[in-house]
Amino acid sequence: MTQHALAIIDLVVDHRINARRSVRAVDHVDLHVRAGEVHALVGESGSGKTSLARAALRLIPRTSGSLWVDGSDFGRARGRHLRALRTRMQYVAQDPLDALDPRVTVQQSVAEPWLVHRVPHDPVRDVARLLAQVGLDATLATRLPHQLSGGQRQRVCVARALALEPAVVVLDEPFAALDPPVAAQVLDTIDELRTRRDTAFLLVTHDLAMVESVADTVSVMADGEIVEHGPTTAVFTSPRAAATMRLLDARIPHDPERARQWRPCSVSATTTSQES
């Protein structure tokens, strides 16, 4: 398991409807993400991709299957061992308003992982450093979530996820609120982390243009199963599964300028700290 930052083996997730009935959302899925890799998980609505991502984080219960993070058995971990492993895997949700406490400042939100896991830190200097990594000015640290734009709130969530320098970051439609130039700055941070720290990213998204530009590998889900997997270019150039073909047929016609905007690029924090 040690060659993979994240290993999901034979995962099954059933959502219980009532005492007698349940619906299978994830059906015996295997998925592996290497250190330093961006792996995209795509599929139509209801395909099971969000259930898979949340089960991998142990945010929802799984029916069966194994979960390994950074070479350790995350699925069976309990107590202090589980607490320690949770620092190795972080999550960025789709809706930052749900993810951020409306009563606390940006500085408190970003510093929260350090407080929870008792990591020594400087609340002003270290928060400012993380905000700069995602293109936000340190002056925003004193603001509350409702005082930020949607794009700024999402970047605060990304900064908080990076605080503990995790082995794996799960991104659930993280750039839905961001314009491509702003998202490109965040992706630049992701590109740096994957190369400098070997951070692995599992990207759950509908944006195939972004997947084409930033993901090394892609898995396509349909009806709770992974129906196609491989290098992104190969899967998108020569799709074999019907679900993949449907996704490609439904996408917006290829726009070279849009694809270029998604690619990681060096953008100064001064430029991207404006409202987005």
N, C-alpha and C positions, 0 to 999 in steps of 0.2 A: 504494500500500500504506500510505501514511502516515496515512490516516484510521483505521486499525485498529491496536490494540495487538497483536493476534494475528490472522494470516491463514493458514489452512490451505487449500491449493489442490490439488485432484485427488489427495488422499492415498490411497495403497494400502499396506497392511501385510499381508504373508504370513508366517505362522508355519510354519517348516519342521519337518516330522515326521521325515523321513529324507531320504536322498540323492535320492529320486525323488518324494517327495510333500510337499505343503505345503497349509495351510489358509488361506484368505483371511479375515482378521479385519476389515479395513477396506477398503471397495470404492469407490474414486474419490469421496472425500468432500471437500466444500468446507465450511469453517466460518470465520466471522469474528466477532471480539469487539472491540467499540469500547472506547476508553479510558473508564474510569469506569463500565463496564457489568458487571453480573453475568449471565453466560450459563450456563444450566443444560443439562447433557447427561444425558438420561435414557434408559432402555431396559431391557428384560428381561435377566436374566443370560445372558451369552454373546452379547450384541448387538454387542459390539465397542467399547463406549465407553471402557473402561479402556485397551485397545490404542491407541485414537485419542489419548487423553490422554498416554500414555507415549511414543508416537511423536512427538507434538508437542514434547515436551521432549527428544527425542533420547536417551531412556533405552533405547529398543529401536530396531533398524534399521527403516527404511521401505523398501518396494520401489520406490516412485516418489512423486512429488509435491513440492510446494514448501511451505516453512515460512518465514513472515515474522514477526518480532517487533519491534515499535516502529519499523517502517519499514525494518528491515535484513533481509537474506537470511540467516536463521538456518540454513536447511537446507544451504547451501553453505559456511558459515563454517568456517574452520580456524584452528588455532594461537591466536595472541593475540586475533584478532578473535572467535573462538568463545568464548574465556575471558571476554572482556568482555561478550559478549551473554548469557552464562549468568547474569550478575548481574541481567539484566532480566527473567528468567523463573524463578520459584521453584515448588516442589512441596510439598504437604502430603499425606502418604500416609495410608491408612486406618488402619494399625496402628502406633501410636506406639512400641510395643516393638521393632518391626523398624527403625524410623527413628532411634531414639536409641541411642547407644553406652552400654551398661550400666556401663562403667568410668569415665565422666566425669560431672562435675556438670552441673546445669542451666546454671550460668553458662558453663561451657566449651562446652556444646552451642549455646547461643544466640549466643555470641561467635564460633563457628567460621567463619561466612561472612566476617566481617571479617578474620580471620586468614588464611584461604585467599586472599582477594582483596586483602590488604594495605591495608585501609581503617583509617585512624586512628580509635581509639575509646578510651573509658574502660571497662574491663571491668566495673567495679562500677556506675557511674552509668548507662551506656547499656543494660546488661542489665536493670537495675531498671526503666528506663523502658519497655522492651519488655514485660517481664512485667506491668507495670501496665496496659498497653494491652489485654492479654488477660485481665485480672482476677486476676492472681496476685501474691501478696505477695513482696517482695524477699527475705524470709527463706528462701524456697524455693530460692534460687540455689545454696546449698551442698549441696543434696540430690542423691542419685543417682536414676535413673529408677525403680528398684524401690521407692523410698521415697515415691512419688507415687501418687495415684489415677489411674485411666484417663483421667478428664477432665482432670486436671492435666497429664498427659503430653501429651495432644493439644494443649493450649493452649501448652505449651512448643514444640511443633513449629510451631504457627502463628506464635509470636513469632520463632522462628528464620527462618522464611520471609520475615518482614517486615523483617529486619535490613538488607538491602541496598536497601530501598525499590524493589522491582521494578516493572516496567510491567505484568506479568502474573503472577498467582498461580493455579496449578492446584490445586484442592481435590478430592481423591479420597475421597469418603464421609467428610469430615473430622469430622462431628459424631455419628458412630455411638456414641461412648463418652460423649457429653454429654447431660445432662438439658436439656430445652428452656430453662429459665431461665438456665442456664450458657451454653448455646449462643447465647442472645440477646445476652449481653455480648460474645462474640466477633464476632457479626454486627454489633454496634454499631461495633466497630472497623473492620470491613470497610466499613460504610456511610460512616464518616469518611474512610477511605482513598480510596474511589472518588470522593468529592466534593472532598476537599482535595488529593489527589495524582493524581487521575485513574487510579488503579490499576484494571486490568481483572481480573475473576475468572471462571475457567472452573470451574464447580461440577459435578462428577460425583457423582450421588446417586440413591438410590431413594426418598427422602423427598419425596413430591409436595406435602405440606403445607408443607414448607420452601420448595420451589420456588415455589409459589404466592405465598408471602409475601415472598420476597427477590429472586427472579430477574426481570430485565427481559425477557429473551428465553429461549426454550427450543428445543432441538433433540432430536428423538426418533429413536433409532437402533433398527434391526432388521436382522438378518442382514448386519451390516457397512455398512449404508447409512443415511443420514439420510432418514427417510421423511416427516418433518414438521418445520417450523421456523417461528417467528414470535414475536410478543409473547406472553408467558406467558398472560395473561388470554384472549387470542383463541384460542390453541391448546387451552387447557383448557376453555373454554366451548363451542367449536364444533370438536371434533376431526374430522379427515377421514381420517387413516390408521388402519388396523385395529390397528396396534401401540399407537397412542396410546389408542384406545378400550379395549384390554385393560388397559393400565396404570391408566387411570382407573377401570375396573370393579373392579380388584383392590385399590384403595387402601382404607384405613380410611375409613369414613364421615366426612364433614366435621365437624370439631369446632371451633367458633369460638374456644374458649378455647385449644386447641392451636395454631391458626393465629396467635392473638394473641401467644402465648409466643415464637414464632419471629421475630416482627418485631423489628428492631433497636430497642433502647430504652436509655435511660441507666440503667446499673446500676453502683453504686459498686464499686471493687475490694475494699473491705472486705467487702461482702456476698458476693462471688463467689469469694473466695480460699479458702473452706472446701473440704473434701473434696467431690468431685463424681464 
